[in-house]
Amino acid sequence: MGTSPQFFTVCAAWLAATLKRVPWVFEVRDLWPESIRAVGAMGGSVEGDSRAIRALARLARFLYRRADRVVVLTHAFKKNLVAQGIAGARIDVVTNGVDLSRFQPRPREAALVEELGLRGCFVAGYIGTHGMAHGLSTLLDAAALLDKDPGAGDIRLLFLGDGARKAQLVADARSRGLDNVLFLAPVERAEIPRYWSLLDVAVIHLRRSDLFETVIPSKLFECMGMGVPVVHGVRGESADIVRGERIGELFEPEDAPRLAAALVRMRDNRAHSRTGYGAGARTGEPIEDRIDYWELRENCLEAAKRYDRKRLALQMLERIERAVNIRE
């Protein structure tokens, strides 16, 4: 089995399977070169692609067609591949999930709260890669709006992780004098749940792009396991999960005012249980079927059971066995 991105492991899997004359499975965790094009890297753009991008596209099609089974993370990925001429019968969908042995509700550590100066604060957090695709400047713009709001003085925005854009984000926050933003250095993976437990809500965001409507950020499932509601700025399949599972509020990607307003609503609702806050409507429309913050937390924990990684691993094993049986 080979997993992308990137393609080196997939090429190795194809070569090994060919030499040994055994079946192989291509697991697609991100669409290359589409995701490279979406962020404008390697000369990719909507106007035209570089030779490198075109070469990657040809390689991707070559590998898709030679795999015995293709396993993708989202139904939108499958639709994309079918549009490229890959037979839908050879494509299976197995989503990401959450390791419930690691990500589960836990009390805040008082010492960590004190160390980070978060006592009495409503903490919204972004935990993950600070990359080109994530559009985290929108979060800083929202923080700037909250910084000017006298009624939002207790809201803090915590960033944990690293990536290509982090240094610029830190510099921007400093130059704008944003005292309500806290950047933390990356921690060992085993330590991450300690920081999830600090969050009242998690912010998930990707830049506005048609491609990103096809992805489901893996941190969404960690939110479920930890019981942390989300303020979700990604369109498409992941937004459908947030809406369907009723685990948070949606806002349009790159819309800082709506993000800031959503954080204030979450803060207010957390303080006043059963006040009629809800996440049942489509983005930009009146919210119906209202539920409160504490119901959002309970809904997260119920959703996590449906996305338990152990269950999903069994689904993946079934797909691999199917590939073997086809060859026999």
C-alpha positions in Angstrom: 0.0 0.0 0.0 1.2 3.5 -0.9 0.0 6.7 0.7 0.0 10.2 -0.8 1.0 12.9 -0.5 3.8 12.8 -1.6 4.2 10.4 -4.5 7.5 8.8 -3.6 5.9 6.2 -1.3 3.2 5.5 -3.9 5.7 4.9 -6.6 7.7 2.6 -4.3 4.5 0.6 -3.6 3.6 0.3 -7.3 7.2 -0.8 -8.1 7.3 -3.3 -5.3 3.9 -4.7 -6.2 4.8 -5.0 -9.8 8.1 -6.8 -9.1 6.5 -9.2 -6.7 3.3 -9.6 -8.8 1.0 -8.8 -5.9 -2.0 -6.4 -5.6 -1.5 -2.9 -4.2 -3.7 -0.2 -2.7 -3.3 3.5 -3.3 -4.5 5.5 -0.3 -5.2 9.2 -1.2 -5.0 11.5 1.8 -4.7 14.7 -0.3 -5.2 15.4 -4.0 -1.9 16.1 -5.7 -1.2 18.2 -7.7 -4.5 19.9 -7.1 -3.6 21.1 -3.5 -0.3 22.4 -4.8 -2.1 24.4 -7.4 -4.6 25.7 -4.9 -1.9 27.5 -2.9 0.1 28.7 -5.9 3.1 26.6 -5.2 5.5 25.1 -7.8 4.2 27.4 -10.5 0.6 26.2 -10.3 -2.3 28.6 -10.8 -5.7 28.8 -12.2 -4.2 30.6 -15.3 -1.9 27.7 -16.2 0.4 25.1 -14.7 4.2 24.8 -14.8 5.8 21.7 -16.4 6.4 20.3 -12.8 2.7 20.5 -12.0 1.8 18.9 -15.4 4.3 16.1 -14.7 2.8 15.4 -11.3 -0.7 15.3 -12.8 0.4 12.7 -15.4 2.1 10.7 -12.6 -1.0 10.8 -10.5 -3.2 9.5 -13.3 -0.7 6.7 -14.0 -0.8 5.5 -10.4 -4.6 5.8 -10.0 -5.1 3.6 -13.1 -2.6 0.9 -12.0 -3.8 0.5 -8.4 -6.0 -2.5 -7.6 -8.0 -0.4 -5.2 -7.9 3.4 -4.5 -9.0 4.5 -1.0 -9.8 8.2 -0.5 -10.7 10.2 2.6 -13.7 12.0 1.3 -16.6 11.5 -1.1 -15.5 14.6 -2.9 -12.1 13.1 -3.6 -13.9 10.1 -5.1 -16.0 12.4 -7.3 -12.8 14.2 -8.5 -11.1 10.9 -9.5 -14.2 9.6 -11.3 -14.2 12.9 -13.3 -10.6 12.0 -14.3 -11.8 8.8 -15.7 -11.0 6.4 -12.8 -13.6 3.7 -12.4 -15.8 4.5 -9.4 -16.1 0.8 -8.6 -12.4 0.7 -7.8 -12.6 3.6 -5.4 -13.5 3.3 -1.7 -14.1 6.1 0.9 -12.7 5.6 4.4 -12.6 8.9 6.3 -10.1 10.0 8.9 -11.1 9.4 12.5 -10.0 9.9 16.1 -7.9 7.7 18.4 -10.2 7.7 21.4 -7.5 6.2 23.7 -5.7 9.6 23.3 -8.3 12.2 22.6 -11.0 12.2 25.3 -12.3 14.8 27.7 -9.9 15.7 30.5 -9.9 18.5 33.1 -7.8 21.6 32.5 -4.5 21.6 34.3 -4.5 24.5 36.7 -0.8 24.9 36.5 -0.9 25.2 32.7 -3.7 27.7 32.8 -1.7 29.8 35.2 1.5 29.5 33.2 -0.2 30.7 30.1 -2.2 33.5 31.8 -5.6 32.0 30.8 -7.4 32.1 34.2 -10.9 33.5 33.6 -10.5 33.6 29.9 -12.7 32.1 27.1 -10.1 30.3 25.0 -10.5 29.7 21.3 -7.7 27.7 19.8 -6.1 26.7 16.6 -4.0 23.5 16.9 -2.2 22.3 13.8 -0.1 23.3 10.9 0.4 27.0 10.3 0.7 26.6 6.5 -0.1 28.3 3.2 -3.5 26.6 2.9 -4.8 27.5 6.3 -5.3 31.2 5.9 -4.5 32.0 9.5 -4.3 35.7 8.9 -8.1 35.6 9.0 -7.8 34.5 12.6 -5.5 37.4 13.4 -8.0 39.8 11.7 -10.8 38.4 13.9 -8.5 38.8 17.0 -8.0 42.5 16.0 -11.7 43.0 15.9 -12.2 41.4 19.3 -9.3 43.5 20.7 -11.3 46.6 19.8 -14.5 45.3 21.4 -14.9 46.3 25.0 -17.2 43.3 25.6 -14.7 40.7 24.3 -11.8 41.4 26.7 -11.9 37.9 28.1 -11.5 36.1 24.8 -8.1 34.7 23.9 -7.0 33.1 20.7 -4.4 30.4 21.2 -2.2 29.0 18.4 -0.3 25.8 18.9 1.9 24.3 16.1 4.4 25.2 13.4 4.6 25.7 9.7 5.7 27.9 6.8 3.6 30.9 7.9 4.1 30.8 11.6 7.0 33.3 11.8 5.0 35.8 9.7 1.9 35.3 11.8 3.9 35.9 15.0 5.4 39.1 13.5 2.1 40.4 12.3 0.4 39.8 15.7 3.3 41.6 17.4 3.2 44.6 15.0 -0.5 44.9 15.5 -0.2 44.8 19.3 -2.6 41.9 19.7 -2.5 41.1 23.4 -5.4 38.6 23.0 -3.3 36.2 20.9 -1.0 33.6 22.2 1.5 31.6 20.1 2.9 28.4 21.6 5.8 26.4 20.3 5.1 22.9 19.0 4.9 20.2 21.7 5.3 16.4 21.5 2.3 14.6 20.1 1.6 12.9 23.4 1.3 16.4 25.0 -1.3 17.8 22.6 -4.4 16.6 24.5 -3.2 18.8 27.5 -3.6 21.8 25.2 -6.9 20.7 23.7 -8.3 20.6 27.2 -7.6 24.3 27.5 -10.0 25.2 24.7 -13.6 26.3 25.0 -13.9 26.1 21.3 -11.6 25.2 18.4 -11.3 27.2 15.2 -10.8 25.3 12.0 -10.1 27.3 8.8 -8.8 26.9 5.3 -8.5 29.5 2.6 -11.4 30.0 0.2 -10.7 27.5 -2.6 -12.9 25.0 -4.5 -10.3 22.3 -3.8 -10.5 22.8 0.0 -14.3 22.1 -0.2 -13.2 18.5 -0.8 -11.1 18.0 2.3 -12.0 17.1 5.9 -9.4 18.6 8.3 -8.2 15.8 10.7 -8.4 18.2 13.7 -12.2 18.1 13.4 -12.1 14.5 14.7 -9.8 15.4 17.5 -12.3 18.1 18.5 -15.0 15.4 18.7 -12.9 13.1 20.9 -12.1 16.0 23.3 -15.6 17.3 23.4 -14.6 20.7 22.1 -17.2 22.5 19.9 -15.9 24.0 16.6 -16.1 27.3 14.8 -15.6 26.0 11.3 -14.5 28.1 8.4 -14.3 25.4 5.7 -16.9 24.8 3.0 -17.9 21.5 1.6 -17.9 18.0 3.1 -16.4 19.0 6.4 -19.1 21.7 6.9 -21.7 19.0 6.2 -20.3 17.0 9.1 -20.4 20.0 11.5 -23.9 20.7 10.4 -25.1 17.1 10.5 -23.5 16.2 13.8 -24.5 19.6 15.3 -21.1 20.2 16.9 -20.5 23.9 16.2 -21.0 26.9 14.1 -20.1 27.6 10.5 -18.6 30.8 9.0 -17.4 31.7 5.5 -13.7 31.1 4.9 -11.7 34.3 5.2 -14.6 36.2 6.8 -13.0 37.7 10.0 -16.1 39.6 11.2 -18.2 36.5 11.2 -15.5 34.5 12.9 -15.3 37.2 15.6 -19.0 37.3 16.0 -19.2 33.5 16.3 -16.6 33.5 19.1 -18.6 36.1 21.0 -21.8 34.1 20.6 -20.0 30.9 21.8 -18.6 32.8 24.8 -22.0 34.2 25.7 -23.7 30.9 25.3 -21.2 29.0 27.4 -21.9 31.5 30.2 -25.7 31.2 29.9 -26.7 27.6 29.3 -29.8 26.9 27.3 -30.1 30.4 25.9 -31.0 29.3 22.4 -27.7 29.3 20.6 -27.5 26.7 17.8 -25.7 25.4 14.8 -28.6 24.0 12.7 -28.6 26.4 9.7 -26.6 27.0 6.6 -23.9 29.6 6.7 -25.3 33.1 6.5 -28.9 32.1 7.2 -31.0 32.3 10.3 -30.1 29.5 12.7 -32.9 27.0 13.4 -33.3 24.0 15.6 -31.3 25.7 18.2 -29.1 24.0 20.8 -26.8 25.4 23.4 -23.0 25.2 24.0 -23.3 22.3 26.4 -25.3 20.3 23.9 -22.6 21.0 21.3 -20.1 19.4 23.6 -22.2 16.3 24.2 -22.8 16.1 20.4 -19.0 16.1 19.9 -18.6 13.1 22.1 -21.4 11.2 20.4 -20.0 11.9 17.0 -16.6 10.7 18.1 -18.0 7.2 18.5 -19.0 7.1 14.9 -15.5 8.2 13.8 -13.6 5.9 16.2 -10.3 5.1 14.4 -10.6 1.4 15.4 -13.8 1.1 13.5 -12.3 2.8 10.5 -9.2 0.6 10.6 -11.5 -2.4 10.2 -13.0 -0.7 7.1 -9.6 -0.1 5.7 -8.6 -3.8 6.3 -11.7 -4.9 4.5 -10.7 -2.8 1.4 -7.2 -4.2 1.4 -8.6 -7.8 1.6 -11.0 -6.9 -1.3 -8.0 -5.9 -3.4 -6.3 -9.2 -2.7 -9.4 -11.2 -3.5 -9.8 -9.5 -6.8 -6.3 -10.7 -7.9 -6.8 -14.3 -6.7 
